[in-house]
Structures are given as structure tokens and as C-alpha cells.
Amino acid sequence: MGSALWVSSGAGLSGLLTGCTKPTPQAQAIVSPDVPMIPETQQTFSWFSVDEATIRKVMAELTARGADAADLYFQYSRSNSITMEDGIISRAASSIDQGVGLRVVVGDQTGYAFTEDLSVEAMIAAARTASSIAHSGAAAAPVELNTRKHADYYPMQRSWVDVGIAEKLPIIQRLDGMARKLESAVDKVTVSWADAEETILIVDMHGNVVTDSRPMTRLWCMVTAKKGDVSQSNSSNMAARQGIDWYTDERLQQVAQEAIDRTMILFEARRPPAGELPVVLAAGASGILLHEAIGHGMEADFNRKGTSIYADMLGKEVAPDFVTIVDNGTQAHERGALNVDDEGCPCERTVLVENGRLASYLHDSISARHYGVAPTGSGRRESFRDIPMPRMRSTYMENGPHTRDEIIAAVKNGIIAETFTNGQVQIGAGDFTFYIKNGWLIEDGKITAPIKDINIIGNGPDALRNVTMVADDTKLDFGGWTCGKNGQSVPVSQGMPTTLVSKLVVGGENV
């Protein structure tokens, strides 16, 4: 999912990174070798081969030319991937990435540098680079380290580090076999596996120390079927912050069945009439439209800079009073869940639209300071090479007062949008185009025929205002969604209940 507008990072106000906790008076850079750390934190320090003395030296250099805020973001990540095509392993790869990003904020300036070399000399050189970009005033004074605890939304019985390929291959083979067994017309099956684990250590100039270990896994099944000379392909996938025990036969069967169903229905599907039609957004994966066409516009950096249509809409009506939209980082094991964001702030459930009114933006520390509010735990970055910015985590619409059957019956001529693939969004205005792979035609309040390969075109804020019915069947899609913004990609979750938008442009066939 990619946003269409690049927003430069930087900008800030004094005290930007203090929103998560109360800063120590006159506190700036780090010291105090006598402050004990909890074992997990000490282990993470050891993992990156740093100690308090090293942190003191690097932070002192980072803040030597003045700082309103500063932080070090250490990250270690390892990932594995396996691809099976027609029962044969065609690709397998492993990767390890490690480094530290160094950020200093002075007024409206942000200095940032990173290094993959965690030697003291390399980190000090990077600190000097960052401080040369943003600097003013006297060097910061030292404070004590303060290890902060946080919730754990993705506890693991076994780390992926302890799981070998011999345990992964049978799962991949079972999914391949299930897909083939379900449908004789299947000509080709591709199964892709991924697992990853990430360890982060965040230390800011106020002495706050935060660590987190973040697991992730994804399993994807692509099916190609043939009937005569006609071939059709489609897929399904599942992803979560889970371990290997998550891959039960029941879940594998669900992925296989969904891939088969989505593929086989394409042989019967046709394109619907073109024009402006009522569109029913199916529960689950239709959340991509909510995420792209509406959610990005509620990220605070776009609003702070006046580029979002929602910039002056806080407290105002943006949807019917039965619409509530939430972005939530606290759902256990969800792909978009986070214990803390990439500034070390605890994640939360943030209500963006409450009973039709715009209630909040998604904030990192910079935007939170600008608006005079607390951060929402939404400061995210792809890696230590990147500056954090406000990002979504798990975005969804809550249940409404209707039922799915009531919604279908209310549509005389329209479509159901069920599975989405590509889309483009202009964040400032909210204009969007989405490609729908699978859907259904509705005629006289009844589902009559499958449809495929269509575009829907509209405007996010207009679509939100044109929501006329919302069902009581909200669900999150369990697929491996990834959101792109400013060239940075982060994992997210999304979902929604069955929702009727009274009118959108459907790019079907002229009849």
C-alpha cells in the first residue's frame, strides 16, 4: 500500500522527544554507571556490544553543539525466506541487518545519521555528522539512565532463532498439498514463507531506555488453475507476530481454500457495467481503502504541514454518526501491533473518528508537541537508516447498526468489492483508484454474479461522508499488508465491517 505524496522529514519544536515521559529537570545527555538495569535491558546492551560508557560518549557528541531532543536507535534484524514452486524449493535466503540511527533536534531542524559499524569511533563520527546538521547553544548536561518497562502484545514460546528449516519445510509442503487436493484444475502452486525477528534498543537524551523484541511471520499461497485454454490465478496469505506453533492445519486449510476459491470463481466472473454505482465494501480486506484513502490523511505530519484535507477538521463531522474509526497498536499478535513505537513511546488504541467526528490525528513526538497533545505511539521507521514519522498500525472501522443482509437488500444495482490489489492515493486531496480482483454484482437487492478486474475511483473524504450503512461484522484481514510512505515500508493490519458507500465510480464495461 503506497501513499502518493512524499513528505520531507525534519521539523520540530523544543522538547520534542519528551512526550512519552516527564523529562528530568535540566536533563539532557546520559550518564550514571551506578544505575542498575533490568536483565532484559542489560542483555540487549550486550547484544549490540555497547555499555553505558559507550552510550555516554556517543550521546555527549550528539548533543555537544546543543539539542532540544536527541536519541539513539539501535536495531538488529534477521530474516529468512523460502519459496516452493510445484513441490520444489526454488529459492531460499537469509539476511542479517544491524546498525544505529542517531537523531538530534534543535528548533525546527533535525540532524540524522546512521552507521552499520557499532564501534565507538564510527558512532561518534555519525554523531558529529548529525550534530553538524542541527545545532545551536551549549552542550547538554548528563542525566541518569532510566529503563522503562512496557506491555508485551506478542509473547513467544519459541524464538524464530531456535526454529530450523527442518521444521518449516513440512508446513510449506502441507500447504502445497492442501491446495492441490482441493481442486483438480490446479496447474501450479507457489508457496512462499517468511519469518523474521527484530531487536531494538532506544536511548534518548533524557535517560529513557527502551528495548523490544519483535517477531513476524508470513505464509503465502498462489494458485494457477486451467480450464481448456484459459488460465486464472489468485492467492491468499496469512501474517502475524507469531511463532511456528501458529501454523495449525486449520489455518493452513483456510489459506489454501481461500486461494482456490478466489481463483476458481474467476472462470465465471465478468466485468460489471461502468458508471457511478453504490459499492458495498466487504468485511476484512476492504480496509485497504480505509487505510489508504482516509487513514493517511489523519497522520499528523500531513495535517501539521497543511497538506491533508483534514488539517482543519478536528472536532468536525466527517462521517455519519454511526461511523467510528480506530488505529490500534495493542491487538495481541497482530501484524500491526507494537509494544512501543520507534521513539520508545507505548502504543495505544487511538480513536480517529468517533461517532462521525474527527477526534484525533496519529502523532509522533514532533507532531504531538506541535499540537500540545501526548504522542499516540505512532512514530515509526522502517529501520535505523530512517527518521521516524507518524504512521498507522492497525486501522479499522468499528461495528455499525446494520447487518450484511440488510445492506445487500438495500442496493438495487451495485457491486460488492471483495479483494483488492493495487491502489493509488493522492493524500492531500484524498483522491484514489483501487483495483478489485474479486467482487460480486448486486441486482434488485440480491447477489447475482461474480465480477473481476475492475477499478473503483473516488475521493476518500467524500466516500466517508457517503457511507450510508455499516454492518455489525467487523473483522481484521489476516494478510501480510505493508504500508509505504516517504520510501519507508512498515507492516500494518487493517479491516472493516461490511459497509455501503452510496456512490463511487466503477470502471467496468459500457453497456
ABEGO torsion letter per residue (X at the ends): XBBABBBBBEEEBBGAAAAABBBBBGBBBBBGAABBBBAAAAAAAAAAGBBAAAAAAAAAAAAAAEBABBBBBBBBBBBBBBBBBGGBBABBBBBBBBEBBBBBBBEABBBBBBBABABAAAAAAAAAAAAAABBEEBBBBBBBBBBBBBBBABBBABBAAABBAAAAAAAAAAAAAAAAAABAABABBBBBBBBBBBBBBBBBAAGBBBBBBBBBBBBBBBBBBBBEABBBBBBBBBBBBBBAAABBAAAAAAAAAAAAAAAAAAAABBBBBBEBBBBBBBBEAAAAAAAAAAAAAABAAAAAAGABAAAAABGBBABBAABBBBBBAABBGBAABBABBAAGBBBBBBBABBGGBBABBBBBAAAAAAAGBBBAGABBBABAABBBBBBBABBBBBBBABBAAAAAAABABBBBBABBBBBBBBAAAGBBBBBBABBBBBBGGBBABBBBGBBBBBBAAAAAAABABBBAABBBBABBBBBBBGGBBBBBBBBBBBBBBABBBBBBBBX
